[in-house]
Amino acid sequence: MTTTDVGTRVRAVADAVLYEGYLLYPYRASSRKNQSRWQFGVLGPPGASSAGVGEEPSLSAQCVLARGTPEGEHAAQVTVTLRFLQLQARSVQEASGAGGYRAVDELVVGARSWLSWDEAVEREIELPAVAVSELAVARGFPVDVAGGTDTEELLAPDGSTAGRIVRSRLPIAATVTLGAAEDDGFTRLSVEVRNTGPETIDKDLAIARSLIGAHAIVTVRYGSFVSLLEPPDAAAGTVARAVHHRCFPVLAGTRGETDTVLISPIILYDYPEVAAQSDGALFDATEIDEILTLRVMAMTDEEKAQARATDPLAAEIVDRCDAMTPEAMQRLHGVFRDPRLDPGLIPEVPEGAPWWDPEADASVRPDVDAVSVNGVRVAKGSAVRLHPSRRADAQDLFFDGRTARVASVHADVDGNTHVGVVIDDDPAADLHDWYGRYLYFAPDELEPLGGDEPGREEN
């Protein structure tokens, strides 16, 4: 096992994937949410899913590589780094005299409390680099993580033995299989991660033998990856034929770089990054730092003690929130961008008109403003066909190919244009229009229609 040099940006996002949902921020062990943990990217042992006691054993994805290399004379090589959490059972045992111990749910030693609970150990395995040309026949790489038991003695303030913590792990076995196939001038690189441990139909054994939060970082040397969300026209067919199971690869690193993809069990965009204002992970799905930080600060001293006893990472969260400065909290509240730095962002307000009156914003008229799409003027009443991009909200993808009528055209302070539409065959279209509740798409997601198409407004 080695620590791969994948860059600060990639590792920060990969860590967020690794721990997403791990603690649901510092809930106590007594919380129902922590008693029923759920995480993305869990690869259960064979038999666990069919028995209803665990997750499926594999995830897989296909990345697209551009043919040819920047240097030209070197063969493209890929390196896969597999990352996941291994469950570690923590048993708290109280000294019972004569050198014996008995298991307890909680043990208080001095000012510190310890709970019997489950922890997680980070695992990162970097596979050897392999030439893409050698993967025409799929090649498997075994991954074996040993089990084990560690014991930590707990001493009372007077130096006597108060108890001990016994941490135990079951071994984990997996296989990473790589393959490559030429496809219309590009290469589809296949990556599969499969749990190959012993068949398990016991619920507790299943999670103990699972790869938790599993994901992979793939880097290429002497080559480049193609975005699967916004592929170039020449690669569109290859990208459409790429198949994925329980994960999706996105470009990662500094925007514009194409040598790294993150195969994630969580839906991400290309070049994902952690907000600069975030001082640390709170391990909550759809994390909202300010709200969760305030929630931690509102916990009683007893609740904080229970959270600290639940997990070392929970203790870190509580300590970090307790030590947060007013300046750090202010950063979480949002970033202030002074619109006066760009005079075009603030329209002139007619004399005598109050600033809050919509009539004061004379430069913005969504009901009459227009945008050019492929040389065609699109404004209120225009008929369009929707083609949501892969960067769109997942719900928007259901409207692909549907026709709609444009209701408004908006521009935001960042200079982006948003077109509000009403779906033609929506039974509630009139109601949405009356309330002004539109679906919004970017101009490049619209196809202007001719007069024989539904929803066409003749001018």
N, C-alpha and C positions, 0 to 999 in steps of 0.2 A: 504494500500500500504506500502510495506517495501522495504528496499534495501537488496537484497540477497547477501550473502557472497559467490560469485562464483569465487573469485581469480582474481588477477590483470591481468594475461594473457588473461583469458576468457573475462573479462570486456572490455579490450582494443580493442579486435577484435569485440566484440558485439557492441561497440560504433561506430566502423568503419562501420559495417553493418547498424546501426541505421541511420547514417547520409550520407551514400553513395549516392552521387548525389544531396544532399540537397541544396547546394549553387552553385555547379559547381565552386568552389573556389570563391573568392570575385568579381564576376561579379556584375555590378551595376543593379539597378532595371530597368534601361533603356535598358539593354541588352536583346536581343531576347531570349537568352538561359535561362535567369532567368524568363522571362515572360511566358515561356512554360516549367515549371518545370516537371521533371519526376523522379520517384524514384522506387527502387525495393521494393517488399513486400507491395504493397498497397492493402488493403482489403476494397473494396467499399461496400456501403450499398446495401441491396437487391434491384434488379431492375435496378441498375445503369449500370451494364455491358451489359445487354440485350438491354438497351435503348441507348447504345453507349456513355454514359456520364461519365463512371467511370470504375473501375477495378472489377474483380470477387470478391465475398465476402469471399472466404475461401482459406486457404492453409493447407496442411496436410502432414504428414510423418510417417513412421514406423521405429522405432529404434529396434535393436535386443539386447536382454539381455541374458547373459549366465545363464543357470540354476544353482542354488546353490549360496551360498554366502561365502565370506571369513571366516565369523564367524560360518557359518553353522546353528546355532541355531536361527538366527533371520530371519524374513521375509523381503524380499527386499521391500524398500519403494522408491518412486520417488517423486520429487518436480519439478514442472514446473514454470518457471518465464517467463511471457509474457512481452515483451518490444515493444514499438512503439512510434511514434510521433503523437500528436494531433494538428491539425491546429488551429492557433490563428490569427484572423484577427486584424490587427493594423490600426486604423483610427486616422489620425492626424487632430486635429481641432484647428483652430485659434480663439482666443478671439475676439468677434465682438462688444463688448461694452454691457453695461447693463446686464452683466452676461451671455450673450449668446455666442454661439460658432457656427462656420461654418466649414464644412469639407473641407480640402485642400489636394492637392497631396504632397506638401512639405512645411515645416515650418522651418525657420532658426531662431534659438534662440541663440544669442551671436555667438560663434564660432562653434556651433553644428547645424547640419542639421538633420531634421527628415522627413521620408517619410511614406506615407500610404502604407502598404505592409503586407504580410502574414509572420508570424513567426511560430515557432513550439515549443511545450511543450513536454518534455520527460515524458513518462508514463512507470512505471514499476510495475507490479502486480505479487506478489509471491503467488501462490496457496498453499493451505495446503498440507502437505505430505500425500500420500495415499499408502497403501500397494498394490503391484502389484497383489496379490492374490484376491483383491477386485474388480479388473477391468475386470473380465470375462464378466460381463455385463457393457457396456460402461457407463461412468459417466460424466455428464456435469457440468462445473463450470461457473456460470455467472460472467461476468466482466462488471462493470458499471463505467464509468468515467463521472463525472458531467460537465455540461457546466458552463458558468459564464461570468461575465464582470468585468474588473478591470479598474480603471481610475488613470492616473498619471498626475499630474499638472506640467506644464512647466513654469518656472519663467524666466523673462527677467533679464539682468544684474542689473537693478535698483530695482529688487524685485517685480515688477508688474507681473500679470499673462499674459503670452504671448499666452498660449494655453494649450492644454491637449492632452494626448494620451489615446484612449479608446481601450482596448484589449478585444475581445470577443471570446468565444468558444462555440460550440454546443456540447451537450452530445453525448457520444459514448457508444454503447452497443455491447457486444460480448459474445461468449460462447467458452470455451476451453473444448473439449471433449476428455477424455482419455479412452482407451480400451486396453485389453491384450489378446493374444491368444497363446496357446502352439503350437510349431511348430518344430517337429523333434529334441526334446531335448533342444530347445531354446524358448525364449518368444519374440513375436513380439509386441512391445509397440506402440500403435497408438496414435498420437497427432494431433488433428484438431483444428484450430482457425477459427472461423466464425463470421463475422459481422452480428449481429442480430438486428441492428437498424431499424428504420422505412424505408419503401420502398421509394426510391428517384429517380426521373428522371430528376432533375435539376442539371446541371453541377457544379455550385458553391456549392450547398448543398451537392452534392455527395462527393466532396473532403473534405468538412468541417466535414462530418460524417464518414470519412474513418480512418482506422488504417494505418498509414504511416510508411514504413520501418519495418513492423511487423516481429518479429523473436522470437524464444523461446530458453531458456537455460533449459536443463533437467538434473537433477542430481539424482543419485541413491545411496542409502545407503544400505549396506549389499548386494551388487551386483556389476556387471560390464557390461559395454556395449561392443559390438563387432564392430570392424571397418567394415563399409559397403564398403569401398574402397579396403581394403586388408583383407578380412575375413579369418579366419582359415578354412582349408578344411572341417572340420566338420560342419561349419556354412554356407557353400557356398549355399546350397539349400534354407535355410531359408532367407538368404540375397537376393537371386534372387527373392523370392516371396514377398519381402517387396515393398510396393507401396508408391509413393510420388507424391504430386501435388503442383507445384510452389515453392518447397523448397527441401532441402536435408540436412540430419543430418551428422555431422562430429564430430569425437572425438576432445575435446578441453581441454586446460590446459597445464600442463607440459607434454612433450613427455613421453609416457609410462603409464600415468594415464588413467584409463578407467571408471571413475565415472561421467563424464560430457560429454554431447553432445550439440552442438550448431546447432539448426535447422534454417538454413539460406536460404533466398531467393536469395543469391548470391553464385555462384559456388566457393567452397573452398576445400582445402585439409584437411586431418586430422591434428590436432594441428596447425592451422593457427596462425600466430603472426605478430604483427606490427614491422616493422624494427626498431631496436634500434636507428638508426640514425635520425628517424623522430621525430621532436620536437612537432608535433601537426597535427591534421587532416586538410586537405585542401578541403574535401568534393567533390572530383572529381572522377568520375568513372575511374578505372585504374590509380590511383593517381601516379604521378611522381613528387616527392617532389622538386627536384632541379629546374626542368624546371618551375614549377608553382611558386615557390618562386622567381625566377628571374623575372618572368612575373609580380608578384606583385610589386617587387622593381622598375620595369620599368614604373609603372603607374604614371601619373601626380598627383600633389597634389589635383587637382580638382576631378580626377577619384577616388582617395583614399577617399576623403570626401564623394563622392556619394556612394562608397562601404560601408563606415562606417554607412551612413544613412540608407542603405538598411536593415541591419540585425545586431544584436549585435554580432553574431558569425563571420560575415564578418569583423566587426570592430576588433575582436580579431586576425583574420588572418593578417590583415594589420599591426596592432601594433606589432605582433610577428615577421613578416618579416622585418619591419623597425628596430627592435631592434636586429636582428640576427647578431651574431659576425662572423668574418672571419673564426674562428675555427669551428663554427657550420655549416657554408656553406661548408667548406672543407669536413666535415663528410658526407654531402649529395652527394658529388661528387663521393663517392665510398669508399670501404674499401680496403686498401693495405695489401696484404698478401705476405710476402717476400718468394719467392720460394726457396731461398737459405737456408732456415731453413730445407728444406728437399732436400738433394743433388740429390735424385732420380727424382726430377721434372725438372731439367735442364740437358739435355743430353750433352755429351762431343762434342765439336765442333772440327772437324778435322783441323789440322794446315793448315793455308793458306786459309781456307774457310771463306768468310764473314758471319757474324751471321745471315744476312737476307736471305741467300741462303737456299732454302729447303734442299739442299744436306748436309747442316751443321747439320741438325737434323737426324743423322744417327740411333738414337735409336728408332725412330718412323717411321713405314712404313705401313700406313693404307691399302696399296694395297696388302700387304702380311701378315700383322698381323692377328692373329686369336684369338678366344675366345672359351672356352669350354661351351657348353650348354647341360645339362643333359648327360655329358660324351661324347658328340659328338663335334668334332672340326668344328667350323664354321668360314669360311674365305671368301675372295672374290670368287664369283662363287657358293657358297653354296645355296641350295634351302631351303627356310624356309616358315612356315605359321605364320601369325601374330596374336598375341593375346594381344592387348594393355590392360594394367592394368587400373583400375578405376582411378588411379592417373594421367593417361596420359592426354594430350591435348584433348579437346572434338573432334577436327577434326580427331585425330588419331583413335578414336573409330569406325569411318566409315570403317576402313580397317580390322576390326576384322574378322578373318577367311580367309582373302585373302592370296594368295601365292605370294612370292617375291624372288628376287635374291639379294644376298648380294653383295655390291659393295665395301665396306670398313669397317674397324674396327678401332675405335679411342679410345684413353684413355685421360681423362682430368687431370688437375693438382690436382683434389681432389681424384683421384684414381678410378673414375667411367668409365665404358666402354660403348661406344655408337656404334651401328652397323648401318651403312648406307645401305639402301636397295632401289631397284627399283621394283615397283609393276608389276607383270607379265602381266596383261591384261590392263595396262595403255597404251592408244594409243600413248602417248608422251614419252614412256619409253626410247627409243633410244635418244631422245632429252635431257631428264633429265640426262641420263648417260653421254652424250657428254659434257654437261655443268657442271657435277658434282653436280647436285642439287638433293640430296637424301632425303628420309625420314629416321629419326633416331629413333631407338628403343633400349631399354635396353635388355641385353641377356635373362632375365627372361620373356620377352614378345615374344620370338621366339620359334618356334617348328621346329627342324631340320626335313627335309622330306626325304623319300626314293626315289629310282630311278624311281618309276612309277608316281611320282607327277610332275606337271608342273614346269618348271624352273630348274629341277634337272640337275646338271652338273656332268657328270661321271668323275671320277679320274682314 
